[in-house]
């Protein structure tokens, strides 16, 4: 089952609750009438919106991490094998690090022939 419709429903519910809370607050400020929606005051609508949007964010983040987990595990396994000398290729690192290669100095930017 896909979680994207659930995430979309939570986002829609959160923003709808936030708009309803702002509308109720505007009515509270401009008139003496104190309406409620299903017994919810403006601050209650704000709390519902916050909870809905944060849960949607957490669910989306969890879904994203779960989708990329096999790729991250494979990358870690390749790096671990390359460090131990069993891998055929070097681990994907920004610069080559090893004894005598960089002497602790940062890598200097490369310049093209046209950029001189």
N, C-alpha and C positions, 0 to 999 in steps of 0.2 A: 504494500500500500504506500502510495506516495504521500509525503508529508507537506508538499507544497500547497495543496488546497487548505490544509489546516493552518499553515503559516499565513496565507493570504486572508483567511477568515479572522485570525487573531489581529492582524494589522487593521483590517476593516473595522472590526469591533472596537479596537483601541482608539482609532481616530474618530469613529462615530461617537463613542462615549465622551471623548474630549470635546467634540463640537457641541454635544448635548449639554455638557457641563458649562461651557462658555455661554451658551444660550440661556441656561438657567441663571447663571451669575449675572448676565446682562438684565434679565427680568428682575432679579433680586435688587439690583442697584437702581433701576429706573422706576420701579413701582413698589407699592406696599404689599403686593401679592407675593406669596411664597409657594410657588409650585414645586412639585417633586415628580420625578419619573420613576415609577415602581418603588416609591419610597426613598429614592436616592436624591440626596442634596448635591450641590455642585462639587463639593470636596470629595464626595463618594464617587462621583463620575470621574474625577481626576485620578483617584486611586485605582479604579477599574481600568482606566486607560493606561496607567503606568504599568500595572501588572500584566495586561495583555501585550503591550509592546515589548516589555522585557522578556516575557515568555516566548514571544515570536522570535526575538533576537537570539535567545539561547537555543531554541530549536533549530534555527537556521545555521547557527555556528556548529552545533553538534552534527547536523546533516552534512555540512561542508567538510568537517574533519573526518567523518566516517567515509565520505566519498573519496578523499585523498589518502586515507590510511594505507592501502596497499602500496601506493606509489612511495610514500614516505618510508615504509618498512623496507621496501626493496632498495631505496637509496641508502638507508642506514646499513643494510646487509652488505651492499657493494663496498661502502666505505670501510666497514669493519674488515672485510676480506682483503681489501687492498692494503690496509695498514698492517695486517699480519703477514702479507707477502703471498697470499694465495690467489689474489685477484689478477686478472690479465691487464686491467687498466688502472690508472691512477684514480683516487677518489676525487670527485668533483669539488675542488676547493678554489677559492678566488686566486690564490697564488701558491706556488710550490713552496712547501716548507720542509725543511730537512737539514741535517747537519751539513754546514758548509755551503748551502745554496743561497740563503738570503742574508746571513750574518746578522740577523736581527734588524736589518734596515727595511723600511717600507719600500714597496715596489714603486719605481718611478713611472710616471705616465709615458706612454709611447707616443712619439710624434711621427706624423706622416711626412713624406718628402715634400708634399705640396704645402705643408703648414710652416715651412721655414721662413 
